[in-house]
């Protein structure tokens, strides 16, 4: 079979990783390489949080006065947040909830699909929760590049007041450049991720240690009683301070979402061995500086740690590190969108595979430019990283809370834990999640509304697309003719058969698709060989080649082909036909025609959906990427059959 080949990738989010699977026997030897890659790809977001976390706790209209009690109390909260939320909740517990090695909210939903769909109400709630969690991650993906790069460039203000007018333009220039080079893939910059982040964590750790040695009294914050005393002194104002403290744990979801790239062990090794020590030393160092000189609360204590001679190099290193953090989030948004498409939460979009060798090298032009536009808008609208902090915190805490709720479902219905055991763990998780989320709700007016708007728009689109496609599937199921009835009529009436092969794509692997009936009605002829092809999304991230294709001979030259793709894979019909060819059903692409249905929807039907949602679905349908390109079909061999549908 001669076909025009198209590169396939598994859609994993970030830049090149070692080809050894985390679960393979060779993984022991590959652990150092996997750990280095994890350091660069996963920890960029949480690793750059010292740029703004302590600063936000003591600046702005909600900032705390830098008294010894407040400094020690906030440092205690930061330390124990890193321990309980990251080290215990995510690194120890959440990393256990994998779907064949993959993590993330969509992965959780997929693994629950077979166990929960019998309860339609519970399944509907889970899908809404998942869409909400994914939408908040989109908000995180938009805000991370804006706040990270802006925070890094703001370090120039420490060196000279003349830099202030150039902070926003320089930030925009860096972001425009970053988004513009996405089309070339991330292979080159990906090789630099790990080593640069080693330098970053080593540098910030040593700067923090230097300050701790000057003011070791800050080590008293290791005692959690200081966090309790902080709330006892500050009451309601102390709760608001939590909205800034939560910035120290941004990027937790990356630990889970990127688990499939490296496996849990390299992620844990890197966290405990490199990331946690570097972060803890730097946070303690910044608070030690404030104990020594409370006036430093009026500037950025992160940059105040550095000797003046090292300020410019530190700004440069911080800028590179924030670019790495932004790159990881941008690539993660691509992967998230690809998963949404495969699981039926988003319309088809163009996916470009930028590497024939590395997993996860994908680029989505539409997503790229939309995220860039949103990010630049935030930078120009807010101007300062401090004003973006409230929006950032809400995205982080909302996603963390939803992950806890989904994790509870995993423990109950996948692992069959007793209710008391699952509930106890959920209560511990929600104790921290709800405290952080509640504090950020108090700051909705200060910027959290941005995250709510972004998440609401995206979640509405996802749920509307899912419901709209379900209505279309129901419409076509009513029009579909049973296979046995069709073949019986075909044998009785014997329409003209022409040479060649016809491939009719169908949503469902049951019955005869409407496109075939439509074709037969108008042409009164069929090809001598007809393939009924359905591409189905599996509940797993990937599907092995051995399980990819199933071929069933129906008789009279008809074959039903069912192709399965994981939610982190991109379907390619040419590859499917290659697999079919290996089963003995030889297909000549030059004598094969592909028949696709193209529906035109109208909002004049009686479907139980609000009119505005019907119009939104129609808009999304009109702007979805064409099926010919999405499935990798040869355009000159495609025939589209139109159909009007009222919903």
Secondary structure, DSSP 8 states (H G I E B T S, - for coil): ------------SSS---SS-TTSTTHHHHHHHHHHHHHHHTSHHHHTGGGTHHHHHSSSTT-----HHHHHHHHHHHHHHIIIIIIIIIIIIGGG--BTTB-SHHHHHHHHHHHHTTSHHHHHHHHHHHHHHHHHHHHHHHHHHHHHHHHHHTTHHHH-GGGGGGHHHHHHHHHHHHHHGGGG-SHHHHHHHHHHHHHHHHHHHHHHHHHHHH-GGGGGGGSTHHHHHHHHHHTHHHHHHHHHHGGGGTTHHHHHHTHHHH-HHHHHHHIIIIIHHHHHHHHHHHHHHHHH-GGGGGS-HHHHTS-GGGHHHHHHHHHHHHHHHHHHHHHHHHHHHHHHHHTTSS-----EE--SSSTT-EE-HHHHHHHHHHHHHHHHHH-SHHHHHHHHHHHHHHHHHHHHHHHHHHHHHTS---HHHHHHHHHHHHHHHHHHHHHHHTTGGGTHHHHHHHHHHHHHHHHHHHHHHHHHHHHHHHH-B-HHHHHHHHHHH--EEEEEEEEEE-SSSSSB-HHHHHHHHHH-EEEEEEEEEEEEE-SSS---GGGTEEEEEEETTEEEEEEEE-TTS---HHHHHHHHHHTT----GGGEEEEEEEEEEETTS--SS-HHHHHHHHHHHHHS--HHHHTT--GGGEEEEEEEEE-
